[in-house]
Amino acid sequence: MTRISPHITSFRVNGMSCGHCVRAVSDEIGALAGVGDVDVDLATGTVTVTSDKPLDHAELAAAVYEAGCEVVS
């Protein structure tokens, strides 16, 4: 059996101000192909995504935008 190493991507998001924002960002990113886990830290605005392959930055940014927020780094 071949074990696939997870890919971890972290970035900051502007526009999150409450639990609803956290859920929206988590849900939108979690719907992307290959995403296994999404951890959103509201206090720091940091999102960490674990996936089975490298994720396209434009796809991540579009998912965050769909949730009403913006990727800043």
mmCIF file of the N, C-alpha and C atoms, coordinates in Angstrom:
data_MODEL
# 
_entry.id   MODEL 
# 
loop_
_atom_site.group_PDB 
_atom_site.id 
_atom_site.type_symbol 
_atom_site.label_atom_id 
_atom_site.label_alt_id 
_atom_site.label_comp_id 
_atom_site.label_asym_id 
_atom_site.label_entity_id 
_atom_site.label_seq_id 
_atom_site.pdbx_PDB_ins_code 
_atom_site.Cartn_x 
_atom_site.Cartn_y 
_atom_site.Cartn_z 
_atom_site.occupancy 
_atom_site.B_iso_or_equiv 
_atom_site.pdbx_formal_charge 
_atom_site.auth_seq_id 
_atom_site.auth_comp_id 
_atom_site.auth_asym_id 
_atom_site.auth_atom_id 
_atom_site.pdbx_PDB_model_num 
ATOM 1   N N  . MET A 1 1  ? 0.847   -1.177 0.000  1.00 0.00 ? 1  MET A N  1 
ATOM 2   C CA . MET A 1 1  ? 0.000   0.000  0.000  1.00 0.00 ? 1  MET A CA 1 
ATOM 3   C C  . MET A 1 1  ? 0.892   1.240  0.000  1.00 0.00 ? 1  MET A C  1 
ATOM 4   N N  . THR A 1 2  ? 0.562   2.183  -0.853 1.00 0.00 ? 2  THR A N  1 
ATOM 5   C CA . THR A 1 2  ? 1.300   3.435  -0.934 1.00 0.00 ? 2  THR A CA 1 
ATOM 6   C C  . THR A 1 2  ? 0.600   4.488  -0.095 1.00 0.00 ? 2  THR A C  1 
ATOM 7   N N  . ARG A 1 3  ? 1.360   5.101  0.758  1.00 0.00 ? 3  ARG A N  1 
ATOM 8   C CA . ARG A 1 3  ? 0.796   6.158  1.591  1.00 0.00 ? 3  ARG A CA 1 
ATOM 9   C C  . ARG A 1 3  ? 1.048   7.505  0.939  1.00 0.00 ? 3  ARG A C  1 
ATOM 10  N N  . ILE A 1 4  ? 0.014   8.288  0.801  1.00 0.00 ? 4  ILE A N  1 
ATOM 11  C CA . ILE A 1 4  ? 0.131   9.619  0.207  1.00 0.00 ? 4  ILE A CA 1 
ATOM 12  C C  . ILE A 1 4  ? 0.335   10.630 1.330  1.00 0.00 ? 4  ILE A C  1 
ATOM 13  N N  . SER A 1 5  ? 1.399   11.408 1.210  1.00 0.00 ? 5  SER A N  1 
ATOM 14  C CA . SER A 1 5  ? 1.660   12.446 2.211  1.00 0.00 ? 5  SER A CA 1 
ATOM 15  C C  . SER A 1 5  ? 0.687   13.593 2.027  1.00 0.00 ? 5  SER A C  1 
ATOM 16  N N  . PRO A 1 6  ? 0.158   14.099 3.115  1.00 0.00 ? 6  PRO A N  1 
ATOM 17  C CA . PRO A 1 6  ? -0.765  15.233 2.998  1.00 0.00 ? 6  PRO A CA 1 
ATOM 18  C C  . PRO A 1 6  ? -0.016  16.519 2.649  1.00 0.00 ? 6  PRO A C  1 
ATOM 19  N N  . HIS A 1 7  ? -0.690  17.405 1.987  1.00 0.00 ? 7  HIS A N  1 
ATOM 20  C CA . HIS A 1 7  ? -0.171  18.735 1.685  1.00 0.00 ? 7  HIS A CA 1 
ATOM 21  C C  . HIS A 1 7  ? -0.867  19.702 2.629  1.00 0.00 ? 7  HIS A C  1 
ATOM 22  N N  . ILE A 1 8  ? -0.090  20.575 3.230  1.00 0.00 ? 8  ILE A N  1 
ATOM 23  C CA . ILE A 1 8  ? -0.642  21.548 4.167  1.00 0.00 ? 8  ILE A CA 1 
ATOM 24  C C  . ILE A 1 8  ? -0.390  22.950 3.617  1.00 0.00 ? 8  ILE A C  1 
ATOM 25  N N  . THR A 1 9  ? -1.467  23.715 3.529  1.00 0.00 ? 9  THR A N  1 
ATOM 26  C CA . THR A 1 9  ? -1.413  25.077 3.021  1.00 0.00 ? 9  THR A CA 1 
ATOM 27  C C  . THR A 1 9  ? -2.000  26.001 4.077  1.00 0.00 ? 9  THR A C  1 
ATOM 28  N N  . SER A 1 10 ? -1.282  27.052 4.421  1.00 0.00 ? 10 SER A N  1 
ATOM 29  C CA . SER A 1 10 ? -1.787  28.046 5.384  1.00 0.00 ? 10 SER A CA 1 
ATOM 30  C C  . SER A 1 10 ? -1.779  29.421 4.739  1.00 0.00 ? 10 SER A C  1 
ATOM 31  N N  . PHE A 1 11 ? -2.793  30.200 5.068  1.00 0.00 ? 11 PHE A N  1 
ATOM 32  C CA . PHE A 1 11 ? -2.887  31.548 4.543  1.00 0.00 ? 11 PHE A CA 1 
ATOM 33  C C  . PHE A 1 11 ? -3.791  32.358 5.456  1.00 0.00 ? 11 PHE A C  1 
ATOM 34  N N  . ARG A 1 12 ? -3.725  33.685 5.297  1.00 0.00 ? 12 ARG A N  1 
ATOM 35  C CA . ARG A 1 12 ? -4.556  34.583 6.107  1.00 0.00 ? 12 ARG A CA 1 
ATOM 36  C C  . ARG A 1 12 ? -5.748  35.048 5.300  1.00 0.00 ? 12 ARG A C  1 
ATOM 37  N N  . VAL A 1 13 ? -6.839  35.296 6.026  1.00 0.00 ? 13 VAL A N  1 
ATOM 38  C CA . VAL A 1 13 ? -8.088  35.727 5.401  1.00 0.00 ? 13 VAL A CA 1 
ATOM 39  C C  . VAL A 1 13 ? -8.596  36.973 6.114  1.00 0.00 ? 13 VAL A C  1 
ATOM 40  N N  . ASN A 1 14 ? -9.023  37.966 5.354  1.00 0.00 ? 14 ASN A N  1 
ATOM 41  C CA . ASN A 1 14 ? -9.680  39.156 5.895  1.00 0.00 ? 14 ASN A CA 1 
ATOM 42  C C  . ASN A 1 14 ? -11.187 38.997 5.767  1.00 0.00 ? 14 ASN A C  1 
ATOM 43  N N  . GLY A 1 15 ? -11.910 39.583 6.705  1.00 0.00 ? 15 GLY A N  1 
ATOM 44  C CA . GLY A 1 15 ? -13.364 39.631 6.599  1.00 0.00 ? 15 GLY A CA 1 
ATOM 45  C C  . GLY A 1 15 ? -14.101 38.655 7.481  1.00 0.00 ? 15 GLY A C  1 
ATOM 46  N N  . MET A 1 16 ? -13.381 37.818 8.232  1.00 0.00 ? 16 MET A N  1 
ATOM 47  C CA . MET A 1 16 ? -14.052 36.885 9.144  1.00 0.00 ? 16 MET A CA 1 
ATOM 48  C C  . MET A 1 16 ? -14.264 37.591 10.482 1.00 0.00 ? 16 MET A C  1 
ATOM 49  N N  . SER A 1 17 ? -15.513 37.599 10.951 1.00 0.00 ? 17 SER A N  1 
ATOM 50  C CA . SER A 1 17 ? -15.785 38.295 12.205 1.00 0.00 ? 17 SER A CA 1 
ATOM 51  C C  . SER A 1 17 ? -16.606 37.476 13.197 1.00 0.00 ? 17 SER A C  1 
ATOM 52  N N  . CYS A 1 18 ? -17.031 36.272 12.786 1.00 0.00 ? 18 CYS A N  1 
ATOM 53  C CA . CYS A 1 18 ? -17.899 35.494 13.681 1.00 0.00 ? 18 CYS A CA 1 
ATOM 54  C C  . CYS A 1 18 ? -17.856 34.010 13.307 1.00 0.00 ? 18 CYS A C  1 
ATOM 55  N N  . GLY A 1 19 ? -18.559 33.222 14.084 1.00 0.00 ? 19 GLY A N  1 
ATOM 56  C CA . GLY A 1 19 ? -18.637 31.789 13.846 1.00 0.00 ? 19 GLY A CA 1 
ATOM 57  C C  . GLY A 1 19 ? -19.257 31.449 12.502 1.00 0.00 ? 19 GLY A C  1 
ATOM 58  N N  . HIS A 1 20 ? -20.216 32.258 12.069 1.00 0.00 ? 20 HIS A N  1 
ATOM 59  C CA . HIS A 1 20 ? -20.828 32.022 10.764 1.00 0.00 ? 20 HIS A CA 1 
ATOM 60  C C  . HIS A 1 20 ? -19.787 32.154 9.654  1.00 0.00 ? 20 HIS A C  1 
ATOM 61  N N  . CYS A 1 21 ? -18.918 33.143 9.764  1.00 0.00 ? 21 CYS A N  1 
ATOM 62  C CA . CYS A 1 21 ? -17.847 33.336 8.781  1.00 0.00 ? 21 CYS A CA 1 
ATOM 63  C C  . CYS A 1 21 ? -16.916 32.123 8.754  1.00 0.00 ? 21 CYS A C  1 
ATOM 64  N N  . VAL A 1 22 ? -16.564 31.633 9.928  1.00 0.00 ? 22 VAL A N  1 
ATOM 65  C CA . VAL A 1 22 ? -15.691 30.463 10.030 1.00 0.00 ? 22 VAL A CA 1 
ATOM 66  C C  . VAL A 1 22 ? -16.336 29.271 9.335  1.00 0.00 ? 22 VAL A C  1 
ATOM 67  N N  . ARG A 1 23 ? -17.616 29.042 9.588  1.00 0.00 ? 23 ARG A N  1 
ATOM 68  C CA . ARG A 1 23 ? -18.323 27.916 8.950  1.00 0.00 ? 23 ARG A CA 1 
ATOM 69  C C  . ARG A 1 23 ? -18.394 28.091 7.444  1.00 0.00 ? 23 ARG A C  1 
ATOM 70  N N  . ALA A 1 24 ? -18.683 29.308 6.989  1.00 0.00 ? 24 ALA A N  1 
ATOM 71  C CA . ALA A 1 24 ? -18.789 29.569 5.553  1.00 0.00 ? 24 ALA A CA 1 
ATOM 72  C C  . ALA A 1 24 ? -17.455 29.302 4.853  1.00 0.00 ? 24 ALA A C  1 
ATOM 73  N N  . VAL A 1 25 ? -16.370 29.805 5.410  1.00 0.00 ? 25 VAL A N  1 
ATOM 74  C CA . VAL A 1 25 ? -15.050 29.587 4.824  1.00 0.00 ? 25 VAL A CA 1 
ATOM 75  C C  . VAL A 1 25 ? -14.705 28.097 4.853  1.00 0.00 ? 25 VAL A C  1 
ATOM 76  N N  . SER A 1 26 ? -14.939 27.442 5.980  1.00 0.00 ? 26 SER A N  1 
ATOM 77  C CA . SER A 1 26 ? -14.666 26.003 6.102  1.00 0.00 ? 26 SER A CA 1 
ATOM 78  C C  . SER A 1 26 ? -15.459 25.189 5.091  1.00 0.00 ? 26 SER A C  1 
ATOM 79  N N  . ASP A 1 27 ? -16.737 25.503 4.950  1.00 0.00 ? 27 ASP A N  1 
ATOM 80  C CA . ASP A 1 27 ? -17.594 24.760 4.022  1.00 0.00 ? 27 ASP A CA 1 
ATOM 81  C C  . ASP A 1 27 ? -17.164 24.954 2.577  1.00 0.00 ? 27 ASP A C  1 
ATOM 82  N N  . GLU A 1 28 ? -16.869 26.188 2.193  1.00 0.00 ? 28 GLU A N  1 
ATOM 83  C CA . GLU A 1 28 ? -16.484 26.463 0.804  1.00 0.00 ? 28 GLU A CA 1 
ATOM 84  C C  . GLU A 1 28 ? -15.158 25.797 0.456  1.00 0.00 ? 28 GLU A C  1 
ATOM 85  N N  . ILE A 1 29 ? -14.178 25.907 1.337  1.00 0.00 ? 29 ILE A N  1 
ATOM 86  C CA . ILE A 1 29 ? -12.880 25.275 1.072  1.00 0.00 ? 29 ILE A CA 1 
ATOM 87  C C  . ILE A 1 29 ? -13.011 23.753 1.161  1.00 0.00 ? 29 ILE A C  1 
ATOM 88  N N  . GLY A 1 30 ? -13.770 23.280 2.122  1.00 0.00 ? 30 GLY A N  1 
ATOM 89  C CA . GLY A 1 30 ? -13.956 21.837 2.287  1.00 0.00 ? 30 GLY A CA 1 
ATOM 90  C C  . GLY A 1 30 ? -14.604 21.167 1.090  1.00 0.00 ? 30 GLY A C  1 
ATOM 91  N N  . ALA A 1 31 ? -15.313 21.929 0.277  1.00 0.00 ? 31 ALA A N  1 
ATOM 92  C CA . ALA A 1 31 ? -15.968 21.373 -0.909 1.00 0.00 ? 31 ALA A CA 1 
ATOM 93  C C  . ALA A 1 31 ? -15.008 21.209 -2.088 1.00 0.00 ? 31 ALA A C  1 
ATOM 94  N N  . LEU A 1 32 ? -13.789 21.748 -1.982 1.00 0.00 ? 32 LEU A N  1 
ATOM 95  C CA . LEU A 1 32 ? -12.821 21.612 -3.068 1.00 0.00 ? 32 LEU A CA 1 
ATOM 96  C C  . LEU A 1 32 ? -12.299 20.176 -3.133 1.00 0.00 ? 32 LEU A C  1 
ATOM 97  N N  . ALA A 1 33 ? -12.064 19.697 -4.342 1.00 0.00 ? 33 ALA A N  1 
ATOM 98  C CA . ALA A 1 33 ? -11.553 18.336 -4.544 1.00 0.00 ? 33 ALA A CA 1 
ATOM 99  C C  . ALA A 1 33 ? -10.204 18.157 -3.857 1.00 0.00 ? 33 ALA A C  1 
ATOM 100 N N  . GLY A 1 34 ? -10.065 17.077 -3.115 1.00 0.00 ? 34 GLY A N  1 
ATOM 101 C CA . GLY A 1 34 ? -8.808  16.737 -2.468 1.00 0.00 ? 34 GLY A CA 1 
ATOM 102 C C  . GLY A 1 34 ? -8.637  17.262 -1.061 1.00 0.00 ? 34 GLY A C  1 
ATOM 103 N N  . VAL A 1 35 ? -9.528  18.143 -0.607 1.00 0.00 ? 35 VAL A N  1 
ATOM 104 C CA . VAL A 1 35 ? -9.401  18.718 0.734  1.00 0.00 ? 35 VAL A CA 1 
ATOM 105 C C  . VAL A 1 35 ? -9.880  17.712 1.772  1.00 0.00 ? 35 VAL A C  1 
ATOM 106 N N  . GLY A 1 36 ? -9.032  17.471 2.772  1.00 0.00 ? 36 GLY A N  1 
ATOM 107 C CA . GLY A 1 36 ? -9.380  16.536 3.830  1.00 0.00 ? 36 GLY A CA 1 
ATOM 108 C C  . GLY A 1 36 ? -9.769  17.227 5.121  1.00 0.00 ? 36 GLY A C  1 
ATOM 109 N N  . ASP A 1 37 ? -9.145  18.389 5.386  1.00 0.00 ? 37 ASP A N  1 
ATOM 110 C CA . ASP A 1 37 ? -9.420  19.077 6.643  1.00 0.00 ? 37 ASP A CA 1 
ATOM 111 C C  . ASP A 1 37 ? -9.200  20.574 6.453  1.00 0.00 ? 37 ASP A C  1 
ATOM 112 N N  . VAL A 1 38 ? -10.029 21.357 7.130  1.00 0.00 ? 38 VAL A N  1 
ATOM 113 C CA . VAL A 1 38 ? -9.896  22.815 7.119  1.00 0.00 ? 38 VAL A CA 1 
ATOM 114 C C  . VAL A 1 38 ? -9.946  23.284 8.564  1.00 0.00 ? 38 VAL A C  1 
ATOM 115 N N  . ASP A 1 39 ? -8.923  24.021 8.980  1.00 0.00 ? 39 ASP A N  1 
ATOM 116 C CA . ASP A 1 39 ? -8.882  24.582 10.324 1.00 0.00 ? 39 ASP A CA 1 
ATOM 117 C C  . ASP A 1 39 ? -8.837  26.101 10.196 1.00 0.00 ? 39 ASP A C  1 
ATOM 118 N N  . VAL A 1 40 ? -9.847  26.768 10.762 1.00 0.00 ? 40 VAL A N  1 
ATOM 119 C CA . VAL A 1 40 ? -9.930  28.224 10.681 1.00 0.00 ? 40 VAL A CA 1 
ATOM 120 C C  . VAL A 1 40 ? -9.765  28.800 12.079 1.00 0.00 ? 40 VAL A C  1 
ATOM 121 N N  . ASP A 1 41 ? -8.788  29.691 12.242 1.00 0.00 ? 41 ASP A N  1 
ATOM 122 C CA . ASP A 1 41 ? -8.556  30.368 13.516 1.00 0.00 ? 41 ASP A CA 1 
ATOM 123 C C  . ASP A 1 41 ? -9.095  31.789 13.381 1.00 0.00 ? 41 ASP A C  1 
ATOM 124 N N  . LEU A 1 42 ? -10.258 32.029 13.935 1.00 0.00 ? 42 LEU A N  1 
ATOM 125 C CA . LEU A 1 42 ? -10.915 33.331 13.825 1.00 0.00 ? 42 LEU A CA 1 
ATOM 126 C C  . LEU A 1 42 ? -10.064 34.444 14.432 1.00 0.00 ? 42 LEU A C  1 
ATOM 127 N N  . ALA A 1 43 ? -9.425  34.184 15.553 1.00 0.00 ? 43 ALA A N  1 
ATOM 128 C CA . ALA A 1 43 ? -8.652  35.213 16.253 1.00 0.00 ? 43 ALA A CA 1 
ATOM 129 C C  . ALA A 1 43 ? -7.492  35.747 15.413 1.00 0.00 ? 43 ALA A C  1 
ATOM 130 N N  . THR A 1 44 ? -6.825  34.872 14.675 1.00 0.00 ? 44 THR A N  1 
ATOM 131 C CA . THR A 1 44 ? -5.668  35.296 13.880 1.00 0.00 ? 44 THR A CA 1 
ATOM 132 C C  . THR A 1 44 ? -6.001  35.472 12.399 1.00 0.00 ? 44 THR A C  1 
ATOM 133 N N  . GLY A 1 45 ? -7.158  34.961 11.982 1.00 0.00 ? 45 GLY A N  1 
ATOM 134 C CA . GLY A 1 45 ? -7.537  35.019 10.574 1.00 0.00 ? 45 GLY A CA 1 
ATOM 135 C C  . GLY A 1 45 ? -6.788  34.016 9.722  1.00 0.00 ? 45 GLY A C  1 
ATOM 136 N N  . THR A 1 46 ? -6.203  33.024 10.360 1.00 0.00 ? 46 THR A N  1 
ATOM 137 C CA . THR A 1 46 ? -5.409  32.032 9.647  1.00 0.00 ? 46 THR A CA 1 
ATOM 138 C C  . THR A 1 46 ? -6.248  30.803 9.301  1.00 0.00 ? 46 THR A C  1 
ATOM 139 N N  . VAL A 1 47 ? -6.088  30.346 8.058  1.00 0.00 ? 47 VAL A N  1 
ATOM 140 C CA . VAL A 1 47 ? -6.752  29.133 7.599  1.00 0.00 ? 47 VAL A CA 1 
ATOM 141 C C  . VAL A 1 47 ? -5.669  28.129 7.222  1.00 0.00 ? 47 VAL A C  1 
ATOM 142 N N  . THR A 1 48 ? -5.787  26.900 7.728  1.00 0.00 ? 48 THR A N  1 
ATOM 143 C CA . THR A 1 48 ? -4.852  25.829 7.392  1.00 0.00 ? 48 THR A CA 1 
ATOM 144 C C  . THR A 1 48 ? -5.646  24.711 6.748  1.00 0.00 ? 48 THR A C  1 
ATOM 145 N N  . VAL A 1 49 ? -5.233  24.328 5.553  1.00 0.00 ? 49 VAL A N  1 
ATOM 146 C CA . VAL A 1 49 ? -5.938  23.321 4.771  1.00 0.00 ? 49 VAL A CA 1 
ATOM 147 C C  . VAL A 1 49 ? -5.024  22.120 4.574  1.00 0.00 ? 49 VAL A C  1 
ATOM 148 N N  . THR A 1 50 ? -5.535  20.926 4.868  1.00 0.00 ? 50 THR A N  1 
ATOM 149 C CA . THR A 1 50 ? -4.827  19.688 4.604  1.00 0.00 ? 50 THR A CA 1 
ATOM 150 C C  . THR A 1 50 ? -5.504  19.014 3.424  1.00 0.00 ? 50 THR A C  1 
ATOM 151 N N  . SER A 1 51 ? -4.705  18.658 2.422  1.00 0.00 ? 51 SER A N  1 
ATOM 152 C CA . SER A 1 51 ? -5.254  18.061 1.210  1.00 0.00 ? 51 SER A CA 1 
ATOM 153 C C  . SER A 1 51 ? -4.365  16.914 0.749  1.00 0.00 ? 51 SER A C  1 
ATOM 154 N N  . ASP A 1 52 ? -4.900  16.129 -0.183 1.00 0.00 ? 52 ASP A N  1 
ATOM 155 C CA . ASP A 1 52 ? -4.122  15.005 -0.692 1.00 0.00 ? 52 ASP A CA 1 
ATOM 156 C C  . ASP A 1 52 ? -3.274  15.382 -1.902 1.00 0.00 ? 52 ASP A C  1 
ATOM 157 N N  . LYS A 1 53 ? -3.351  16.636 -2.325 1.00 0.00 ? 53 LYS A N  1 
ATOM 158 C CA . LYS A 1 53 ? -2.549  17.142 -3.441 1.00 0.00 ? 53 LYS A CA 1 
ATOM 159 C C  . LYS A 1 53 ? -2.379  18.642 -3.257 1.00 0.00 ? 53 LYS A C  1 
ATOM 160 N N  . PRO A 1 54 ? -1.402  19.247 -3.919 1.00 0.00 ? 54 PRO A N  1 
ATOM 161 C CA . PRO A 1 54 ? -1.277  20.703 -3.840 1.00 0.00 ? 54 PRO A CA 1 
ATOM 162 C C  . PRO A 1 54 ? -2.543  21.366 -4.391 1.00 0.00 ? 54 PRO A C  1 
ATOM 163 N N  . LEU A 1 55 ? -2.979  22.416 -3.734 1.00 0.00 ? 55 LEU A N  1 
ATOM 164 C CA . LEU A 1 55 ? -4.192  23.111 -4.160 1.00 0.00 ? 55 LEU A CA 1 
ATOM 165 C C  . LEU A 1 55 ? -3.840  24.366 -4.942 1.00 0.00 ? 55 LEU A C  1 
ATOM 166 N N  . ASP A 1 56 ? -4.665  24.686 -5.901 1.00 0.00 ? 56 ASP A N  1 
ATOM 167 C CA . ASP A 1 56 ? -4.487  25.868 -6.727 1.00 0.00 ? 56 ASP A CA 1 
ATOM 168 C C  . ASP A 1 56 ? -4.866  27.105 -5.914 1.00 0.00 ? 56 ASP A C  1 
ATOM 169 N N  . HIS A 1 57 ? -3.966  28.079 -5.886 1.00 0.00 ? 57 HIS A N  1 
ATOM 170 C CA . HIS A 1 57 ? -4.219  29.301 -5.099 1.00 0.00 ? 57 HIS A CA 1 
ATOM 171 C C  . HIS A 1 57 ? -5.489  30.013 -5.573 1.00 0.00 ? 57 HIS A C  1 
ATOM 172 N N  . ALA A 1 58 ? -5.700  30.060 -6.881 1.00 0.00 ? 58 ALA A N  1 
ATOM 173 C CA . ALA A 1 58 ? -6.882  30.740 -7.418 1.00 0.00 ? 58 ALA A CA 1 
ATOM 174 C C  . ALA A 1 58 ? -8.168  30.051 -6.967 1.00 0.00 ? 58 ALA A C  1 
ATOM 175 N N  . GLU A 1 59 ? -8.149  28.716 -6.892 1.00 0.00 ? 59 GLU A N  1 
ATOM 176 C CA . GLU A 1 59 ? -9.328  27.977 -6.413 1.00 0.00 ? 59 GLU A CA 1 
ATOM 177 C C  . GLU A 1 59 ? -9.606  28.280 -4.947 1.00 0.00 ? 59 GLU A C  1 
ATOM 178 N N  . LEU A 1 60 ? -8.545  28.308 -4.146 1.00 0.00 ? 60 LEU A N  1 
ATOM 179 C CA . LEU A 1 60 ? -8.705  28.634 -2.730 1.00 0.00 ? 60 LEU A CA 1 
ATOM 180 C C  . LEU A 1 60 ? -9.249  30.045 -2.558 1.00 0.00 ? 60 LEU A C  1 
ATOM 181 N N  . ALA A 1 61 ? -8.680  30.990 -3.290 1.00 0.00 ? 61 ALA A N  1 
ATOM 182 C CA . ALA A 1 61 ? -9.124  32.379 -3.195 1.00 0.00 ? 61 ALA A CA 1 
ATOM 183 C C  . ALA A 1 61 ? -10.580 32.520 -3.624 1.00 0.00 ? 61 ALA A C  1 
ATOM 184 N N  . ALA A 1 62 ? -10.980 31.793 -4.676 1.00 0.00 ? 62 ALA A N  1 
ATOM 185 C CA . ALA A 1 62 ? -12.368 31.846 -5.148 1.00 0.00 ? 62 ALA A CA 1 
ATOM 186 C C  . ALA A 1 62 ? -13.322 31.276 -4.107 1.00 0.00 ? 62 ALA A C  1 
ATOM 187 N N  . ALA A 1 63 ? -12.917 30.198 -3.445 1.00 0.00 ? 63 ALA A N  1 
ATOM 188 C CA . ALA A 1 63 ? -13.759 29.590 -2.407 1.00 0.00 ? 63 ALA A CA 1 
ATOM 189 C C  . ALA A 1 63 ? -13.930 30.542 -1.229 1.00 0.00 ? 63 ALA A C  1 
ATOM 190 N N  . VAL A 1 64 ? -12.848 31.200 -0.820 1.00 0.00 ? 64 VAL A N  1 
ATOM 191 C CA . VAL A 1 64 ? -12.906 32.164 0.282  1.00 0.00 ? 64 VAL A CA 1 
ATOM 192 C C  . VAL A 1 64 ? -13.768 33.358 -0.113 1.00 0.00 ? 64 VAL A C  1 
ATOM 193 N N  . TYR A 1 65 ? -13.632 33.815 -1.339 1.00 0.00 ? 65 TYR A N  1 
ATOM 194 C CA . TYR A 1 65 ? -14.449 34.923 -1.830 1.00 0.00 ? 65 TYR A CA 1 
ATOM 195 C C  . TYR A 1 65 ? -15.928 34.559 -1.827 1.00 0.00 ? 65 TYR A C  1 
ATOM 196 N N  . GLU A 1 66 ? -16.226 33.327 -2.214 1.00 0.00 ? 66 GLU A N  1 
ATOM 197 C CA . GLU A 1 66 ? -17.622 32.846 -2.226 1.00 0.00 ? 66 GLU A CA 1 
ATOM 198 C C  . GLU A 1 66 ? -18.218 32.883 -0.808 1.00 0.00 ? 66 GLU A C  1 
ATOM 199 N N  . ALA A 1 67 ? -17.343 32.712 0.194  1.00 0.00 ? 67 ALA A N  1 
ATOM 200 C CA . ALA A 1 67 ? -17.786 32.760 1.586  1.00 0.00 ? 67 ALA A CA 1 
ATOM 201 C C  . ALA A 1 67 ? -17.897 34.194 2.094  1.00 0.00 ? 67 ALA A C  1 
ATOM 202 N N  . GLY A 1 68 ? -17.556 35.167 1.255  1.00 0.00 ? 68 GLY A N  1 
ATOM 203 C CA . GLY A 1 68 ? -17.686 36.570 1.652  1.00 0.00 ? 68 GLY A CA 1 
ATOM 204 C C  . GLY A 1 68 ? -16.441 37.160 2.265  1.00 0.00 ? 68 GLY A C  1 
ATOM 205 N N  . CYS A 1 69 ? -15.303 36.513 2.076  1.00 0.00 ? 69 CYS A N  1 
ATOM 206 C CA . CYS A 1 69 ? -14.041 36.979 2.657  1.00 0.00 ? 69 CYS A CA 1 
ATOM 207 C C  . CYS A 1 69 ? -12.983 37.088 1.565  1.00 0.00 ? 69 CYS A C  1 
ATOM 208 N N  . GLU A 1 70 ? -11.753 37.426 1.981  1.00 0.00 ? 70 GLU A N  1 
ATOM 209 C CA . GLU A 1 70 ? -10.678 37.650 1.015  1.00 0.00 ? 70 GLU A CA 1 
ATOM 210 C C  . GLU A 1 70 ? -9.363  37.087 1.528  1.00 0.00 ? 70 GLU A C  1 
ATOM 211 N N  . VAL A 1 71 ? -8.639  36.361 0.669  1.00 0.00 ? 71 VAL A N  1 
ATOM 212 C CA . VAL A 1 71 ? -7.313  35.862 0.998  1.00 0.00 ? 71 VAL A CA 1 
ATOM 213 C C  . VAL A 1 71 ? -6.347  37.045 0.947  1.00 0.00 ? 71 VAL A C  1 
ATOM 214 N N  . VAL A 1 72 ? -5.524  37.197 1.980  1.00 0.00 ? 72 VAL A N  1 
ATOM 215 C CA . VAL A 1 72 ? -4.555  38.294 2.006  1.00 0.00 ? 72 VAL A CA 1 
ATOM 216 C C  . VAL A 1 72 ? -3.121  37.821 1.914  1.00 0.00 ? 72 VAL A C  1 
ATOM 217 N N  . SER A 1 73 ? -2.847  36.577 2.215  1.00 0.00 ? 73 SER A N  1 
ATOM 218 C CA . SER A 1 73 ? -1.480  36.055 2.069  1.00 0.00 ? 73 SER A CA 1 
ATOM 219 C C  . SER A 1 73 ? -1.491  34.558 2.123  1.00 0.00 ? 73 SER A C  1 
# 
